[in-house]
Amino acid sequence: MTPANTTPEWQALEAHAASMRGRHLRDLFANDPQRAVSFSRTSGLNLLLDFSRQRVDAETMRLLLALANARDLRGRIDAMFSGEKINTTENRAVLHTALRNRTERPVLVDGQDVMPEVRASLQKMRTFVEGIHGGRIHGHTGKTFTDIVNIGIGGSDLGIVMATEALAKYRNRNLRLHCVSNIDGVQLGDVLEKVDAARTLFVVCSKTFSTLETLTNAKLARQWIVDRLGEGAPARHFAAVSTNAKAMDAFLIPPQNRFTMWDWVGGRYSVWSAVGLSVALALGMDQFELMLEGGHEMDEHFRTTPFENNLPVLMGLLGVWNRNFLGLDSLAVLPYDQRLHRFPAYLQQLEMESNGKSVTLAGTPLQYDSGAVLWGEPGSNAQHSFFQLLHQGTARVALDFLAPVNASSPFQQQQNLALANCFAQAQAFAFGQTEAQVRQDLAAKGTGESEIARLIPHKLHPGNRPSTVILFPRLGPKTLGRLISLYEHKVFTQSVIWGINAFDQWGVELGKKLAESLAPALEKPGEAAAGAEPSLRNLLEHVARWRG
Ligand code: F6P
């Protein structure tokens, strides 16, 4: 496929962007009283995508949709859903959508329908989860489990943390979930202080079962169980989720406690697979399956809806517009619901690991930007920390606001205030505050003319910061499933436009390799420093000096 920027559609967008760059959202709204409605979409999925505060007009959308067609987005969507090996650097199909396929449609990989295995895995998860909830599956000494410790990192952790926080309302009250990812031992140490070995189940979650952080924590946890309950205990106190049967053998995970996944599921797309076991343990299998249903509904929407009404496609195209044509290199995700506080962190891996690439599928250097830097925090808190820079700083950042209409707490009036803040911010970022408004405000307070003149530059809000508001009735498992799937397909849409592989992550390998080779040096830093290359020597010498 030709590089995106050599297509006439891209070039038309560049020409169009030159005229759009000078236009302010104030004028776009002033010139079109219908704008809020015509630049919003609902999907029949109880999600409102209001992109009227993006710096686009009807022509922008027409050109972006033409670009999507020119990049054969429809064909690529079909290729993904039908199990083509679109992850070309790993020669793998990309079928997280099969994990939430709620239809009877077969999904073929190498001519084999994977759906029977997917359904069997869900059934095995259900049996296990219900066995633990019902006390039929218990610890080595016969006690029921009260604590689950998920040990995993990246895609084997972030989705679990995010989903169980988002859906905390549905948590099983008799079972606490702890998630341990960091290699430094702090999280694991803190958890082990709190739990009773006889009542604790560890779920080792690792697609490869070779990730240093996860294996280090898992081995330590195993030893901790052996020390307290004896050699035979781990068989009852460990479950595992992986594609790596041999490694699960080596870790002595018994067959009934093993959950498989497949190489056609990427780590950051895996919460829908048995990687979601800890989610299901925390919330119940019914809630987990509702999440799958929500994800599936969004899949169907993405697969079948014309692009002009297709939420993930529109989001993806707007991201491309901001990144490549307006030069915005950062996207802040701002949920107005504390329950979604880990959603930005989840999306960070999803978007940045997927689209943080600088070569095309064919391996040639990109001549344009790809994935933006994604970050964020609950909006309410962010307003009192980093919003200042977003309003008046020199960095230009695009924003996604997410909010449920109905409270995730018993306090609806408080959610009303959260919504008021969310909408107010969307307005403030779009329209800013003009000199005339600042002058009027200050004059009304009796401020003198020279003081007004002095303050005006400091109080001006330029506005014209683009944002999208994603509004939904309430946060539940189905809605969460839809939201995750919405962003997954947005990421895919962008990767197709850019012509990159969203499903590999070679960039993380170098650091892993270096860390493994450096690990022995940290055991004997003094000795290692002597032979180390100069860039490391200084650090190792300090470690040796300060080691207590
Ligand atoms: O750091 C890269 C990565 O491979 C992620 O893509 C993945 O989600 C994470 O590590 C954990 O990998 P695994 O599930 O194999 O332990």
Boltz pocket constraint, residues with backbone or C-beta under 6 A from the ligand:
constraints:
  - pocket:
      binder: B
      contacts: [[A, 153], [A, 154], [A, 155], [A, 156], [A, 205], [A, 206], [A, 207], [A, 208], [A, 209], [A, 210], [A, 211], [A, 214], [A, 267], [A, 268], [A, 353], [A, 505], [A, 508]]
      max_distance: 6.0
